[in-house]
Amino acid sequence: MRKLVIAAALMALPFTAFGASYTIDPDHTFPHFKISHLGFSTMFGRFNKSAGKLTFDEANGTGSVEITIDAASIDTAHEKRNQHLRSPDFLNTAEFPTITFKSSKANIKGGKGTVEGELTMMGVAKPVTLTVTHMQCGVHPFNKKELCGFDATANIKRSDFGVKYGLPGIGDNMELMFEVEAFKN
């Protein structure tokens, strides 16, 4: 009996140590970006399809996040530009269909903090730190399911990922923004 209790405790350890697990709601998760367009204006775009998961231990302010973005779902409200952004000049979505972020460390207290991880785009993986500007967990007011949501930003150089078309006219510095909602499993 004692071995059974110890085995049960060990099996539960990962859930206790890493917090509750959540599945990202693709209908309420919006990875998007902004970048200088020839120095005249700021172009905004978003990705319409994403998936992922997160864990969060609210008491310790730790957790993890994995987000997979369908690169071909890029949307700048201009179809000709979207097609160009999908081409080998930019994201080369035929060869690299996904953009991913996988965290390695999170520190979130009082709804703010950082998530360190690796962003992979165009087959190139680089360390990136997300700055969490808001995080809230609780019960969804309509469906009564447990939910966590967060807003985070990061700044990258697209050239670091091999996306060099149009430099320097089209900006190299790119701000990534994530608005994520995830339901508890």
C-alpha positions as CSV (number, residue, x, y, z in Angstrom):
1,M,0.0,0.0,0.0
2,R,2.8,2.4,0.9
3,K,4.4,1.9,-2.6
4,L,1.1,2.7,-4.2
5,V,0.8,5.9,-2.3
6,I,4.4,6.9,-3.2
7,A,3.8,6.1,-6.9
8,A,0.6,8.1,-6.9
9,A,2.4,11.1,-5.3
10,L,5.3,10.9,-7.8
11,M,2.8,10.8,-10.7
12,A,1.1,13.9,-9.4
13,L,4.4,15.8,-8.9
14,P,4.7,17.2,-12.4
15,F,1.2,18.8,-12.2
16,T,2.1,20.2,-8.8
17,A,5.5,21.4,-9.7
18,F,4.6,23.0,-13.0
19,G,1.1,24.3,-12.3
20,A,-2.2,23.8,-14.1
21,S,-2.2,23.1,-17.8
22,Y,-4.2,25.1,-20.3
23,T,-5.0,24.9,-24.0
24,I,-4.8,28.1,-26.1
25,D,-8.2,29.3,-27.5
26,P,-7.4,30.1,-31.1
27,D,-10.5,32.3,-31.4
28,H,-9.2,34.6,-28.7
29,T,-5.5,34.5,-29.4
30,F,-4.0,37.1,-31.7
31,P,-0.3,37.1,-32.5
32,H,0.5,40.3,-34.4
33,F,3.3,42.6,-35.3
34,K,4.2,46.1,-36.4
35,I,7.1,47.3,-38.5
36,S,8.2,50.5,-40.2
37,H,7.1,50.8,-43.8
38,L,9.7,52.9,-45.6
39,G,9.9,55.2,-42.7
40,F,6.6,56.8,-43.6
41,S,4.2,54.8,-41.5
42,T,3.9,51.8,-39.3
43,M,2.4,48.6,-40.9
44,F,0.5,46.3,-38.7
45,G,-0.3,42.6,-39.4
46,R,-1.5,39.6,-37.7
47,F,-1.6,35.8,-37.9
48,N,-5.1,34.4,-38.0
49,K,-4.3,30.8,-37.0
50,S,-2.4,29.7,-33.9
51,A,-2.5,26.9,-31.4
52,G,-0.6,26.0,-28.2
53,K,-0.6,25.3,-24.6
54,L,0.6,26.8,-21.4
55,T,1.1,25.8,-17.8
56,F,1.0,28.3,-14.9
57,D,1.7,28.0,-11.2
58,E,0.2,31.2,-9.9
59,A,1.5,30.8,-6.4
60,N,5.1,30.7,-7.6
61,G,4.7,32.8,-10.7
62,T,6.2,30.2,-12.9
63,G,5.1,28.2,-15.9
64,S,5.6,27.6,-19.6
65,V,4.1,28.4,-22.9
66,E,4.3,26.9,-26.4
67,I,2.7,28.7,-29.4
68,T,2.6,27.5,-33.0
69,I,1.6,30.0,-35.6
70,D,0.5,29.2,-39.1
71,A,2.8,31.5,-41.1
72,A,0.6,31.4,-44.2
73,S,-2.3,32.9,-42.1
74,I,-0.5,36.3,-42.2
75,D,-3.0,39.1,-42.7
76,T,-2.2,42.7,-43.4
77,A,-5.6,43.6,-44.8
78,H,-4.0,43.7,-48.3
79,E,-4.1,40.4,-50.2
80,K,-1.3,41.2,-52.7
81,R,1.0,42.2,-49.8
82,N,0.0,39.0,-47.9
83,Q,1.0,36.9,-50.9
84,H,4.4,38.7,-51.1
85,L,4.9,38.1,-47.3
86,R,4.2,34.4,-47.8
87,S,6.9,34.2,-50.6
88,P,10.6,33.4,-50.3
89,D,11.3,37.1,-50.1
90,F,9.8,37.2,-46.6
91,L,8.4,34.2,-44.7
92,N,8.7,31.5,-47.3
93,T,5.7,29.7,-45.9
94,A,5.9,26.8,-48.5
95,E,9.2,25.8,-46.9
96,F,8.6,27.1,-43.4
97,P,4.9,26.7,-42.6
98,T,5.1,27.5,-38.9
99,I,6.5,30.0,-36.5
100,T,7.0,28.8,-33.0
101,F,7.8,30.1,-29.5
102,K,8.7,27.7,-26.8
103,S,9.5,29.1,-23.4
104,S,12.4,28.0,-21.1
105,K,11.7,30.2,-18.1
106,A,8.8,32.3,-16.8
107,N,8.6,34.8,-14.0
108,I,5.2,36.4,-13.6
109,K,4.1,38.1,-10.4
110,G,1.2,40.5,-9.9
111,G,0.1,40.0,-13.6
112,K,3.5,41.2,-15.0
113,G,6.8,39.7,-15.8
114,T,8.9,37.9,-18.4
115,V,8.9,34.7,-20.4
116,E,12.2,33.7,-21.9
117,G,12.3,31.2,-24.7
118,E,13.2,30.4,-28.3
119,L,11.4,31.9,-31.3
120,T,11.8,29.9,-34.5
121,M,11.0,31.6,-37.8
122,M,12.2,30.6,-41.3
123,G,14.0,27.6,-39.7
124,V,16.1,29.9,-37.5
125,A,15.8,29.6,-33.7
126,K,16.9,32.6,-31.5
127,P,16.4,33.4,-27.9
128,V,13.6,35.9,-27.3
129,T,12.2,37.4,-24.1
130,L,8.5,38.2,-24.0
131,T,7.5,41.1,-21.6
132,V,4.2,40.2,-20.0
133,T,2.3,43.4,-19.5
134,H,-0.9,41.8,-18.1
135,M,-1.9,38.3,-17.0
136,Q,-5.2,37.3,-15.4
137,C,-6.5,33.9,-14.4
138,G,-10.1,33.2,-13.2
139,V,-13.5,31.9,-14.2
140,H,-14.8,33.0,-17.6
141,P,-18.0,34.9,-16.9
142,F,-20.1,33.3,-19.7
143,N,-19.1,29.6,-19.9
144,K,-17.8,29.3,-16.3
145,K,-14.6,27.5,-17.3
146,E,-11.3,28.4,-15.8
147,L,-9.2,30.6,-18.0
148,C,-5.9,32.4,-18.1
149,G,-5.1,35.3,-20.4
150,F,-2.0,37.4,-21.0
151,D,-0.7,40.2,-23.2
152,A,3.0,40.1,-24.1
153,T,5.4,41.9,-26.4
154,A,8.9,41.3,-27.8
155,N,11.2,43.2,-30.1
156,I,13.2,41.3,-32.7
157,K,15.4,42.0,-35.7
158,R,13.8,40.2,-38.7
159,S,17.2,39.9,-40.3
160,D,18.4,37.7,-37.4
161,F,15.9,35.2,-38.7
162,G,17.0,35.5,-42.4
163,V,14.2,37.8,-43.4
164,K,16.2,40.5,-45.2
165,Y,14.1,41.6,-48.2
166,G,13.7,45.4,-48.5
167,L,16.2,46.3,-45.8
168,P,16.8,49.1,-44.8
169,G,13.6,50.7,-46.3
170,I,11.3,48.2,-44.7
171,G,12.3,48.1,-41.0
172,D,14.5,45.5,-39.5
173,N,13.1,46.1,-36.0
174,M,9.8,44.3,-35.5
175,E,7.6,44.4,-32.5
176,L,5.7,41.2,-31.8
177,M,2.6,41.3,-29.7
178,F,0.6,38.4,-28.3
179,E,-2.9,38.5,-26.8
180,V,-3.5,34.9,-25.5
181,E,-6.5,33.2,-23.8
182,A,-6.3,29.6,-22.7
183,F,-8.8,27.3,-21.0
184,K,-7.8,25.0,-18.2
185,N,-7.6,21.3,-19.3
